[in-house]
Amino acid sequence: MASAKELSDFLKSSEKRAFKQVLYAVRDEDAALDIVQDAMIKLSQSYGDKNIEELPLLFTRIVQNCTKDWFRRQKVRNTWVTLFSKFKKNDADEDAHQKTSWKIQKPLVLGKNHQNSLKEWNYQQY
């Protein structure tokens, strides 16, 4: 069973290496720091009572899983951001809509046969 001092010493010794490993994977310093911090907290909460010899393998696996979880969350966030960004109007869309005007070539006359009249409804963009 690892004491609090042994656990603290282990975390201090492996923090820099874990940070470099995660930074290489996620390419974002803030995210890498968050992932390593989360992994350290999970190790100390869930496996603080394990032997000191078991901690390196457990910590490596926890870091890997936290990194995978981060990528999963990013994928979900990016999906929602992409979906919601399609609803947002930007200036280019509004300018294109304002520049578009329509010229009616043949007026719409609705008679008894509406389908034929609708087929004759021609407009041309200029």
C-alpha positions as CSV (number, residue, x, y, z in Angstrom):
1,M,0.0,0.0,0.0
2,A,1.4,3.4,-1.1
3,S,1.6,6.1,1.5
4,A,0.6,9.7,0.8
5,K,4.3,10.7,0.4
6,E,5.0,7.8,-2.0
7,L,2.0,8.7,-4.1
8,S,3.0,12.4,-4.1
9,D,6.6,11.5,-5.1
10,F,5.4,9.2,-7.8
11,L,3.1,11.9,-9.3
12,K,5.8,14.5,-9.2
13,S,8.2,12.2,-11.0
14,S,5.8,11.1,-13.7
15,E,4.0,14.4,-14.3
16,K,6.4,15.9,-16.8
17,R,6.6,12.7,-18.9
18,A,2.8,12.3,-18.9
19,F,2.4,15.9,-19.9
20,K,4.7,15.5,-22.9
21,Q,2.9,12.3,-23.9
22,V,-0.5,14.0,-23.8
23,L,0.7,17.2,-25.4
24,Y,2.1,15.2,-28.3
25,A,-1.4,13.6,-28.7
26,V,-3.7,16.6,-28.4
27,R,-1.4,19.4,-29.6
28,D,-2.9,21.8,-27.0
29,E,-1.1,22.8,-23.8
30,D,-4.2,23.7,-21.8
31,A,-6.0,20.6,-22.7
32,A,-2.9,18.5,-22.0
33,L,-2.6,20.1,-18.5
34,D,-6.3,19.4,-17.8
35,I,-6.0,15.8,-19.0
36,V,-2.9,15.1,-16.8
37,Q,-4.5,16.7,-13.8
38,D,-7.6,14.7,-14.3
39,A,-5.6,11.5,-14.5
40,M,-3.7,12.3,-11.4
41,I,-6.9,12.9,-9.5
42,K,-8.4,9.7,-10.7
43,L,-5.2,7.8,-9.8
44,S,-5.1,9.2,-6.3
45,Q,-8.9,8.7,-5.6
46,S,-9.3,5.3,-7.1
47,Y,-5.9,3.6,-6.7
48,G,-4.2,5.4,-3.9
49,D,-4.4,2.3,-1.8
50,K,-2.5,0.1,-4.3
51,N,1.2,-0.9,-4.0
52,I,3.7,1.6,-5.3
53,E,4.9,-0.9,-7.9
54,E,1.5,-1.0,-9.6
55,L,1.1,2.8,-9.9
56,P,3.2,3.3,-13.1
57,L,1.1,0.9,-15.2
58,L,-2.2,2.2,-13.7
59,F,-1.2,5.8,-14.3
60,T,-0.2,5.2,-17.9
61,R,-3.5,3.5,-18.6
62,I,-5.5,6.3,-16.9
63,V,-3.6,8.9,-18.9
64,Q,-4.4,7.0,-22.1
65,N,-8.1,6.7,-21.2
66,C,-8.4,10.3,-20.2
67,T,-6.8,11.3,-23.6
68,K,-9.3,9.1,-25.5
69,D,-12.2,10.6,-23.5
70,W,-11.0,14.1,-24.4
71,F,-11.0,13.2,-28.1
72,R,-14.5,11.7,-27.8
73,R,-15.7,14.9,-26.1
74,Q,-14.0,17.0,-28.8
75,K,-15.8,15.0,-31.5
76,V,-19.2,15.6,-29.9
77,R,-18.5,19.3,-29.4
78,N,-17.3,19.8,-32.9
79,T,-20.4,18.0,-34.3
80,W,-22.7,20.4,-32.3
81,V,-20.6,23.5,-33.2
82,T,-20.8,22.5,-36.9
83,L,-24.5,22.0,-36.7
84,F,-25.2,25.2,-34.9
85,S,-22.9,27.2,-37.2
86,K,-25.1,26.4,-40.1
87,F,-27.9,28.2,-38.5
88,K,-25.9,31.3,-37.9
89,K,-26.2,34.0,-40.6
90,N,-23.0,35.6,-41.7
91,D,-22.5,38.8,-43.7
92,A,-21.5,36.9,-46.9
93,D,-24.8,35.0,-47.0
94,E,-26.8,38.2,-46.5
95,D,-24.8,40.1,-49.2
96,A,-25.4,37.3,-51.7
97,H,-29.1,37.2,-50.8
98,Q,-29.5,40.9,-51.3
99,K,-27.6,40.9,-54.6
100,T,-29.8,38.2,-56.0
101,S,-32.8,39.5,-57.8
102,W,-35.3,37.7,-59.9
103,K,-36.9,38.7,-63.1
104,I,-40.2,37.1,-64.0
105,Q,-40.3,36.1,-67.7
106,K,-43.8,35.0,-67.8
107,P,-46.5,35.9,-65.3
108,L,-48.2,33.2,-63.3
109,V,-51.8,32.8,-64.3
110,L,-53.7,30.2,-62.3
111,G,-56.5,28.7,-64.2
112,K,-58.3,25.4,-64.0
113,N,-55.2,23.4,-64.4
114,H,-52.8,24.7,-61.7
115,Q,-50.0,22.3,-62.5
116,N,-49.6,23.5,-66.0
117,S,-49.6,27.1,-64.9
118,L,-47.0,26.3,-62.3
119,K,-44.8,24.7,-64.9
120,E,-45.0,27.9,-66.9
121,W,-43.7,29.9,-64.0
122,N,-40.2,30.7,-65.1
123,Y,-37.9,33.1,-63.5
124,Q,-34.3,34.0,-64.4
125,Q,-31.6,35.2,-62.0
126,Y,-29.6,38.2,-63.3
